[in-house]
Amino acid sequence: MVQNYDIIPTKESLHKIRIALDDKCRLGGDTDTLRHRLTVCREGRLQWEWTKGQIADMRRMDPKRIEDDCLFRPQFHLWPPPRHKAVLWTLATYMTFRSGHELRDYIKEHLWKLYQMKGRLTLVGNYLSLLL
């Protein structure tokens, strides 16, 4: 069970404090939890599958072997350390910026910004070489 710290105001957390009328997702009818929003609900599922593919490429494994729980508790260690940092950055980016924007476009935009920075090879384990 993932512990919920109510970082993202889901309908479940808002319903508990009596701000929302119910705790159901407006798109699917299931309980609107953080897990539901990030891995189950319509566009979240598509974006999560794409993100799992990126992580699988970095970890050199089949995307089907990456469980949804990895998003909430990434318990792995990759070598070299830049690869580990790149996977963690990808997970953090997905969780933080999961919105109506296309995640792929967001990452490309920020890759370009990072590429323009001085000292970029030491930032975030130089994930440019891993994601491109």
N, C-alpha and C positions, 0 to 999 in steps of 0.2 A: 504494500500500500504506500503510495506516494504522499508524503506530508504536504499539505497545502498551506502556504504562508500568505495566501490572499494577495499576492503581488499584483496579479491581474484581476480586476474586478469582474469576475464571472457572475452570471445570474444566480448561480448556486450561493456564492458568498453574499451577494446583495440581497437575496431572499432571506438568508439567515438573519440579517440585521434589519429586515423589513423595509427595504428600499424598493425591491422588485416584487411584483405581484406573485410570480411563480419562479421556479428554478429551471424551466424548460428552454432549450435552444429554439430560437425563432425559425431556424432552417430545418432541423431534423426532428424536433420534438423530444429528444433525449435530454437528460439533465445536463445543463451547461457547466461542465467542470473544465478545469485547465487542460486536463488530458483530452477531453472531448474536443475542445477548441483547436488544440495543436495537432492531433493525430487522427481524428475521426471525422469531424464536420467537413463538409464538401470541399472547399478549396484548401483547407488545412490538410486534408488527406493527400491531395495531389502534391502540395508543396512538401509535405513530409516525405512522400515517396521519392521525390526528386532529391531532397536533402540526404536521404538514406543512400541513394545512388552515389552522391558525391563522397559521403563518408566511407562507403564501401570501397570506392576507388582508392581513397587514401589509405584505408586499412588493408587493402588487397584481399577482399573477401566478397562473398555473395551478399547483395543487399537484403535478401530474404533472411539472412542470419542476424541482421541487426534488429533488435527488439525495440518496441516503442519506449520501454523503460530506460533505454540508453539516453533518451532525451532528458530525463529527469535525474538520473544517477549514472553518469558516464564512468563506469568502473573498468578502465583499461589503461594500459601504458604502452605507448608506441615508441619505437626507436626509428630514427633519431628524434630528439626532443622537438625540433621544428614541426615534424609530422604530427606529434601529439598536440602541440599548440594549435595547429591548423584545424584539426578535428574539433577541438574544444571551441575555437573561434567560430567554426561553422555551426555548431550546436547553439552557441550563445546568440549568434546572429539570427538563426531561425526563431528561437524563442522570443527574442527581443523585438524583432521587426516583422513578426507574422501579422500581416494586415492585408488590405486589399491590393497592395502593390505587388507586382511580380517579383518574387524573391530573387530570381536569376538576374533581373535587371538591376536590382539593388546591389547585389554582390559585384556585378561587373562595374557598376559606377564606383563603388568603394575600392575595388581593385585598382582602377585607374587613378584614383586619388592617392592611394598608397604608392603606386608606381612613381608618381611625381615627387614624392617626399624624399628628402635626404636621409640617409641612414636606414632606408627601407629594408635592407637585408637583415637587420636585427629585430625588426618589428614583427610581432605575432609569428615568429618562426619562419618568416618569408613564405607565407602561404601562397604567394603568387605562383611559385614553381609547382605547387601541389594541386592547385585548383585549375590551372590552365592546361 
